[in-house]
Amino acid sequence: QNGGGPFRFMTNLALARILRRFPHCDFACAYGSAVFKQRGYDSNLSSSSRSSSRSSSRSSSGPMLDIIIGVEDAENWHEENMTRNPNDYAWPLSWCSGSGVKRFQETGGAHMLFHAYVPIHEAGTEGNKPFTMLKYGVISMCDLLEDLNSWRTLYCAGRLQKPVVLLNTTQEMNERLEDNRRNALLCAILSLGPTFTEYELFHHITALSYTGDPRFLVGAENIHKVRNIVDTNVGAYQDIYNPILRSLPFVHQLPLSHSDNIKYERTAMSADEVNSIIYSLPSSLNSLLHFKTEDMLAYGKRDPCGHETLHHEIQDAIKIIVRQASAVQSVKGLISAGPLRSARYLREKWGKGLRSRLSSV
């Protein structure tokens, strides 16, 4: 399940060609505003960028293409990638062996290594201006599967709860991906009232992994990011989550009214049934949740305010998970990017955050 919808710039063919520059990987996905439409970017596109998007290429002035790569053997993968693409590795990692890069990757944060502002050229045009800039993150498959299963950092798990384009995957990854998205859906439903709109549901799912993200606290991210993602990708979210919604016996869709916004209603449940749903959530989240029986009773009885305690408890738990992993991973990203790329990245991030705050005034 890719989370379909029309791709904004890149076709599957162009994305597959980009992936071929790397050594073999077991999993890869593309995401972000360079792949899916996102509100707030159209005004930054030149006419030449719009024209080039029809032929799967664009000006490098557009948003950076984001890719996650999952590998079985990080040491060997980096050894080969440093031979193929040595310029991707900025100082000080450019001085390291594959073993050293692996140790850095798997130390703290989300156990990932990111390379930003990697120029991608059309075949045979390496001397010309790149048609896109790439940011890619590398993670060992064992860490990726663990995050999907337990939400240890909610870094990759959170990204994969949103629409992505799957470029390479395995059967085990597909199964874990489905479980991860089901858990995100359950968290959102536990945080909402007895009736809720489709938009509210998708908004809650998208906001999960940004809860406690330090980038928002320091003004280095667009404050409207969640809204911008959901508004232009409702169809992609429907492709992902509607089949899971239909499988839940305690949620059903209300008859359509004159409003275009689809509404859902959850049925009354016992405290044991609510507890069973909570118990099924990922272990890292579950270990931080402490609900009282009366809270679960109020939720199960469809008390209009019965969800509020559950919502705050889930939010507080996710903040703890996200804040620590994201803060460390952000610092690692600045180191792996090197001083020049880091300065550029911070300037663009803070600029994006500032523009979003000014537009709200």
Solvent accessible surface area in square Angstrom, and as a share of the most:
residue,aa,sasa,rsa
1,Q,104,0.46
2,N,46,0.24
3,G,0,0.00
4,G,22,0.21
5,G,42,0.40
6,P,103,0.65
7,F,58,0.24
8,R,25,0.09
9,F,6,0.03
10,M,1,0.00
11,T,60,0.35
12,N,80,0.41
13,L,138,0.69
14,A,11,0.08
15,L,0,0.00
16,A,38,0.30
17,R,71,0.26
18,I,2,0.01
19,L,25,0.13
20,R,159,0.58
21,R,62,0.23
22,F,8,0.03
23,P,6,0.04
24,H,145,0.65
25,C,3,0.02
26,D,33,0.17
27,F,0,0.00
28,A,0,0.00
29,C,0,0.00
30,A,0,0.00
31,Y,24,0.09
32,G,15,0.14
33,S,10,0.06
34,A,0,0.00
35,V,0,0.00
36,F,10,0.04
37,K,101,0.43
38,Q,20,0.09
39,R,109,0.40
40,G,51,0.49
41,Y,36,0.14
42,D,85,0.44
43,S,101,0.65
44,N,95,0.49
45,L,20,0.10
46,S,52,0.34
47,S,87,0.56
48,S,72,0.46
49,S,1,0.01
50,R,112,0.41
51,S,59,0.38
52,S,27,0.18
53,S,26,0.17
54,R,194,0.71
55,S,80,0.51
56,S,20,0.13
57,S,16,0.10
58,R,6,0.02
59,S,28,0.18
60,S,20,0.13
61,S,82,0.53
62,G,16,0.16
63,P,18,0.12
64,M,34,0.15
65,L,0,0.00
66,D,21,0.11
67,I,0,0.00
68,I,4,0.02
69,I,0,0.00
70,G,0,0.00
71,V,2,0.01
72,E,130,0.58
73,D,68,0.35
74,A,3,0.02
75,E,64,0.29
76,N,95,0.49
77,W,11,0.04
78,H,0,0.00
79,E,80,0.36
80,E,78,0.35
81,N,0,0.00
82,M,35,0.16
83,T,111,0.64
84,R,113,0.41
85,N,17,0.09
86,P,77,0.49
87,N,126,0.64
88,D,5,0.03
89,Y,8,0.03
90,A,18,0.14
91,W,136,0.48
92,P,47,0.29
93,L,6,0.03
94,S,50,0.32
95,W,204,0.71
96,C,49,0.29
97,S,62,0.40
98,G,0,0.00
99,S,34,0.22
100,G,12,0.11
101,V,0,0.00
102,K,66,0.28
103,R,157,0.57
104,F,44,0.18
105,Q,0,0.00
106,E,52,0.24
107,T,89,0.52
108,G,31,0.30
109,G,10,0.10
110,A,4,0.03
111,H,40,0.18
112,M,0,0.00
113,L,1,0.01
114,F,24,0.10
115,H,1,0.00
116,A,7,0.06
117,Y,12,0.05
118,V,2,0.01
119,P,59,0.37
120,I,8,0.04
121,H,41,0.18
122,E,67,0.30
123,A,80,0.62
124,G,73,0.70
125,T,45,0.26
126,E,113,0.51
127,G,83,0.80
128,N,96,0.49
129,K,144,0.61
130,P,25,0.16
131,F,14,0.06
132,T,0,0.00
133,M,24,0.11
134,L,0,0.00
135,K,33,0.14
136,Y,0,0.00
137,G,0,0.00
138,V,0,0.00
139,I,2,0.01
140,S,4,0.02
141,M,10,0.04
142,C,93,0.56
143,D,20,0.10
144,L,0,0.00
145,L,23,0.12
146,E,72,0.32
147,D,3,0.01
148,L,1,0.01
149,N,83,0.42
150,S,7,0.04
151,W,0,0.00
152,R,85,0.31
153,T,7,0.04
154,L,3,0.01
155,Y,68,0.26
156,C,2,0.01
157,A,0,0.00
158,G,0,0.00
159,R,34,0.13
160,L,0,0.00
161,Q,0,0.00
162,K,2,0.01
163,P,4,0.03
164,V,0,0.00
165,V,0,0.00
166,L,27,0.13
167,L,39,0.20
168,N,50,0.26
169,T,50,0.29
170,T,50,0.29
171,Q,125,0.56
172,E,83,0.37
173,M,0,0.00
174,N,56,0.29
175,E,93,0.42
176,R,65,0.24
177,L,5,0.03
178,E,87,0.39
179,D,77,0.40
180,N,0,0.00
181,R,3,0.01
182,R,92,0.34
183,N,18,0.09
184,A,0,0.00
185,L,0,0.00
186,L,9,0.04
187,C,0,0.00
188,A,1,0.01
189,I,2,0.01
190,L,2,0.01
191,S,8,0.05
192,L,13,0.06
193,G,12,0.11
194,P,24,0.15
195,T,68,0.39
196,F,5,0.02
197,T,22,0.13
198,E,9,0.04
199,Y,69,0.26
200,E,75,0.34
201,L,0,0.00
202,F,0,0.00
203,H,62,0.28
204,H,50,0.22
205,I,0,0.00
206,T,0,0.00
207,A,29,0.23
208,L,6,0.03
209,S,14,0.09
210,Y,27,0.10
211,T,15,0.09
212,G,12,0.12
213,D,7,0.03
214,P,24,0.15
215,R,67,0.24
216,F,54,0.22
217,L,129,0.64
218,V,92,0.53
219,G,11,0.11
220,A,7,0.05
221,E,1,0.00
222,N,27,0.14
223,I,80,0.40
224,H,43,0.19
225,K,33,0.14
226,V,21,0.12
227,R,88,0.32
228,N,5,0.03
229,I,11,0.06
230,V,0,0.00
231,D,42,0.22
232,T,61,0.35
233,N,13,0.07
234,V,47,0.27
235,G,39,0.38
236,A,4,0.03
237,Y,0,0.00
238,Q,48,0.22
239,D,64,0.33
240,I,6,0.03
241,Y,0,0.00
242,N,31,0.16
243,P,64,0.40
244,I,8,0.04
245,L,6,0.03
246,R,180,0.66
247,S,67,0.43
248,L,5,0.02
249,P,123,0.77
250,F,24,0.10
251,V,12,0.07
252,H,83,0.37
253,Q,86,0.38
254,L,45,0.22
255,P,123,0.77
256,L,124,0.62
257,S,79,0.51
258,H,196,0.88
259,S,58,0.38
260,D,140,0.73
261,N,60,0.31
262,I,35,0.18
263,K,94,0.40
264,Y,13,0.05
265,E,40,0.18
266,R,0,0.00
267,T,51,0.30
268,A,71,0.55
269,M,20,0.09
270,S,54,0.35
271,A,15,0.12
272,D,115,0.60
273,E,91,0.41
274,V,0,0.00
275,N,72,0.37
276,S,68,0.44
277,I,20,0.10
278,I,9,0.05
279,Y,173,0.66
280,S,66,0.43
281,L,7,0.03
282,P,5,0.03
283,S,72,0.47
284,S,31,0.20
285,L,0,0.00
286,N,35,0.18
287,S,78,0.50
288,L,58,0.29
289,L,15,0.08
290,H,138,0.62
291,F,33,0.14
292,K,128,0.54
293,T,80,0.46
294,E,104,0.47
295,D,26,0.13
296,M,19,0.08
297,L,70,0.35
298,A,30,0.23
299,Y,1,0.00
300,G,0,0.00
301,K,145,0.61
302,R,69,0.25
303,D,60,0.31
304,P,103,0.65
305,C,80,0.48
306,G,6,0.06
307,H,32,0.14
308,E,80,0.36
309,T,61,0.36
310,L,0,0.00
311,H,43,0.19
312,H,109,0.49
313,E,46,0.21
314,I,0,0.00
315,Q,47,0.21
316,D,78,0.41
317,A,3,0.02
318,I,0,0.00
319,K,73,0.31
320,I,99,0.50
321,I,15,0.08
322,V,3,0.02
323,R,107,0.39
324,Q,133,0.59
325,A,9,0.07
326,S,10,0.07
327,A,40,0.31
328,V,60,0.35
329,Q,4,0.02
330,S,45,0.29
331,V,89,0.51
332,K,14,0.06
333,G,19,0.18
334,L,63,0.31
335,I,73,0.37
336,S,0,0.00
337,A,7,0.05
338,G,4,0.04
339,P,92,0.58
340,L,154,0.77
341,R,53,0.19
342,S,11,0.07
343,A,54,0.42
344,R,88,0.32
345,Y,46,0.17
346,L,52,0.26
347,R,154,0.56
348,E,80,0.36
349,K,23,0.10
350,W,116,0.41
351,G,20,0.20
352,K,47,0.20
353,G,0,0.00
354,L,87,0.43
355,R,147,0.54
356,S,6,0.04
357,R,89,0.33
358,L,110,0.55
359,S,85,0.55
360,S,62,0.40
361,V,159,0.92
